[in-house]
Amino acid sequence: NSEEHTSYDMVTAPGRMPQPASGKVLFTYDVKWIEIPDLIWANRWDIYLSMDDVFPAKILFASIFNCLCTVLFLSAALVHILREYSKRYHALATTDEENEEDSEEYDGEWQMVHADVFRPPSNPLWLSAACGTGAQILCMSFLILTFSALGFLNPARRGHFVMATLMLFATMGVAGGYVTARLYKTFKGESSQQATLATALTFPGLLLGVFLTMNIVAMLENSA
């Protein structure tokens, strides 16, 4: 009967014989939404963070281990390529030194291009500030991952996690300032104070502007 709706109980009932299938079969399902009045809005994702039966912790650590292996493999390949090029360069330099005329010709060519090879960038201040900010974020991320793996930080406690992120970012300003100062000194920059201000204010100022714009748009749209 095309108007009869088959349910799970009808199929699994005792003494029910298999029926030959014919025509199109329409599968449906029902979803019941249950409101939990005691649930706080800030803790609405906690149920997904505690689903160990669905996503065991071993799967997460296996993913992290897989990423580390990939990074180590690519790093080893890069080091191997650089070593091969370095060997070829030294072999070429040794061959040129054995031949005096070739050596003089090589030195002359090198003197012609050394200014272009070692020329400073057009804007060393912003390049140094960007590299310093990258080093600062890299150190902060490494410490956050380390503390999270050791169990000192729990992503379920978002307040503690955000506070630790901010504190580590401010603390790793030492690494960012060191990288900026070294690069800017290498580029023979003269405005060290401007480089310091650019490193300290560029990235935080950019984040402040983005979040401020998002909050203003959310307020105008009456969003929570």
Stockholm file with secondary structure:
# STOCKHOLM 1.0

chainA/1-224         NSEEHTSYDMVTAPGRMPQPASGKVLFTYDVKWIEIPDLIWANRWDIYLSMDDVFPAKILFASIFNCLCTVLFLSAALVHILREYSKRYHALATTDEENEEDSEEYDGEWQMVHADVFRPPSNPLWLSAACGTGAQILCMSFLILTFSALGFLNPARRGHFVMATLMLFATMGVAGGYVTARLYKTFKGESSQQATLATALTFPGLLLGVFLTMNIVAMLENSA
#=GR chainA/1-224 SS CTTCCCCHHHHHSTTCCCCCCCSCCCCCCCCCCCCCTTCCGGGTTHHHHTCTTTSCHHHHHHHHHHHHHHHHHHHHHHHHHHHHHHHHHHHHHHHHHHSHHHHHHHHHHHHHHHHHHSCCCSCHHHHHHHHHHHHHHHHHHHHHHHHHHHTSCCTTCHHHHHHHHHHHHHHTHHHHHHHHHHHHHHTTCSCHHHHHHHHHHHHHHHHHHHHHHHHHHHHHTTCC
#=GC SS_cons         CTTCCCCHHHHHSTTCCCCCCCSCCCCCCCCCCCCCTTCCGGGTTHHHHTCTTTSCHHHHHHHHHHHHHHHHHHHHHHHHHHHHHHHHHHHHHHHHHHSHHHHHHHHHHHHHHHHHHSCCCSCHHHHHHHHHHHHHHHHHHHHHHHHHHHTSCCTTCHHHHHHHHHHHHHHTHHHHHHHHHHHHHHTTCSCHHHHHHHHHHHHHHHHHHHHHHHHHHHHHTTCC
//
